Amino acid sequence: MPSPRAVQQAKLITAQLFSGAGIASGYAVGGLLAEQITGRTAMAGFAQMSVILGAGLVAYPLAALAARTGRRTALTLGFGIGTFGALIVLLGVALSFLPLFMLGMMMCGSATAAGLQARYAAVDFADPAATGRAMSLVVWATTVGSVLGPNFTAPGARLGEALGMNPLAGPYVISMAAFAIAAIAASTLARGLTGGMPEQPGTEAADSARDASAADGDGSPPAGAARPGRRLGLGLGEALRYALARPVPLFAIVTIITGQMMMTNVMVMTPVHMDHQGFSLGSVGIVVSIHIAGMYGLSPLFGWMSDRWGPGSVIGVGTLVFAVTIVLGVVDALAARSSMVLLSTALVLLGVGWSMYLIGGSALLTRSVPPEAKVTLQGVSDSAMNLGGALMAAMAGAVLGLGGFLWINLMATFVLVIAVVFALRALPHMRPAR
């Protein structure tokens, strides 16, 4: 008979799988719909930016809700908002009204934010000795959804046509159904302040959980560690002051943000660069698929590495992977003709680097802050990573126009240097994995 932890993890994986499928189902046609509504190709990029921006705006409020009422409520609401967002997208397309369409796209971003929060919920349900693996399995579930989602585009178009709507809007009918199933799965999670499985005092699991949170990442006892009579959730200002005053939690947050920024910057402009180089749409699709596989496919391995050798080791290897990715991008940019092999290698490594930064940074953040600051800072990091990604997506087009693919990679280099600076500052304070 499955353990209670396994049951809760299975529910999270189910929610993540359907959420990923819903996001991927509409992703391919969102830009095309924006272009149709406005008649302007330039608006196509703003459709996807709206999803990223929406995820950034809703991530912290969902985390604050989780701190007050539990992960179950927050995740259910997050996926539920995504469900209504898909419905509003359909209304915006039917009315050819861009503001309504963009609002729906932003609301769809709520499903992305809930999916990101699900990885922290997995930690709440996990054995303290296997938090990295629990987190990575939920992240890995996105792989299945992301692979299935694009395959719904053609059937979704036929469904839209059968329903008498714009065929390109049909995939959002599938997105709406997928988000609704994710919300239902999340609504069956166990109750708990942060979604955790409450332990009885004196049990081995409870003692391990206390030991894991008893020391800050800088080697000193965390200020305000959970004590009887102290509230579990710190306010935003208190939690930020805590993180900013300590190199390790700050480094963890910077890792999550910079990984997203580098990935978004290069990924968004690679298809445009390939189009400028005369590659076919089929070739672009292959490179994007390989990139998505790199993002999620190896996440269980990185979770195991985090538990075995510590999150810092995962982040360190991820830094090297990002550096190799940038070098390959620069070589391709300087070549007389782009290479499919070079771009494919660079994009799969870009996804791998992102995965290592996300899992390593998230695990380090969870380990290095006290319980009362954890959920708030998790929400802050998720919000900042999506807003940073939206900023890079907005800037990338202008940067590509000014300096080509070389400047895109140089901008990623600048972001990577920032991550390395914070890593060097935090390194003397980080404890080796036990």
C-alpha positions, 0 to 999 in steps of 0.5 A: 500500500502506498505511503501517505507521502507517495500518495501526496507526491503522486497528486502533485505529479498529476497536477504538474503533468496536466498543467505542463500539457496545458501550457505547452498546448497553447504556447505554440499558437499564442503568438499567432493569435496575437498576430491575427488579432492585431495584424502586426507580427511584432505583437506575437512576442508580447503574447508569450511575454504576457504569460511570463509576466502573469506568472511573475505577478502572481507567484508571491501572492500565491506563496503568501496564501500558502503561508496562511492557508496551505499549499492545497488552497494556493495551488488549487487557486493558481491552477484555477486562475489558469483555467479561467485565463484560458476561457478569457483567451477564447473570449478575446479571440472571439471578440478580436479584442487584444486587451482581453486576450492579453489579460487571459494570457497573463492569467494563464501564467498563474498555472506556470506560477502554481507549477513552480510552487508545486516543487516546493510543495513536494519538499514539504511532503518529502522525507528531509533526506530526499528533498532534492529528489522529491523536488526534481520528480515534480519538475520532471513531470513537466517533461511529459506535459511539455512533450504531450502539449504540442501534440494537442495543437493540431487536434485542438485546431480541429476541435476549435473548428468543430466548435465554430471558433477560430481553429487556432483558439482550439488548443486553448480549449484543451489548455482549459481542460488540462488546467481544470484537471490540475486544479482538481488534483491539487484540491485533493492534497492533504491539509497543512500550513505549507502543505506538509505532512504533519509529524508527531513530536518525537518521531524520527522524521520530525527530529530530522526536519528540525535538524535540517532547519536548525542551522542556517546556510552560513553556519549560524542558527537562523534568527527566529528559528521556529519556536513555540509561540512564534508565528510560522510566516514572516512578513515580506519585509522581514523575510527579505531583510533576513535573506539580504543579510545572509550570503547563502540565502541571497545566493540561492535566490540570485541563482534561481533568477539568473538561471531563468534570465539566461535561459529566456534570453538565449531561448527566445531569440534562437528561433529568430536567429535560426530563421535569419540563417535560413533554417526551416521551421522543422529544424527550429522545432527540433532545436526547441524540443531538444532544449525542452528535453534538456530543461526537464529530462535530467532533473531527477539526476540533479535532485539526487546530486543535491541530496548526495553532495549538496545543492552547491555542487549542482549549482557549480556544475550548472555554472560550467554548463552555462559557460560552455553554452555561451561559448558555443553560442559565441562560436556560432555567432562568429561563424560564417554559417550557423551549424545545426549541430552547434546550436542543438548542443548549445540549446540542450546544454542551456536547458540542462544549466537552467535545470541545475540552477533551478533545482540546486538554487531551490534546494539551497533556499529551502535548506538555508532559511528558517521555517517562518521565512521559507514560504515567503522567500520561495514566493519572492524568488519565483516572482523575481525569476519570472519578472526577470525572464519577462524583462530579458524577453522584452529586451532580447529583440532589440539586442538581437537587432543591434548586435545579432546573436553575438550580443545575445550571448554576451548579455547572458555572459553578463548575467552569469558573471553576476551569479558567479560574484554572489557564489564567491561571496557565499562560498565561505559560508556554505557547509558541505553536505552531510 
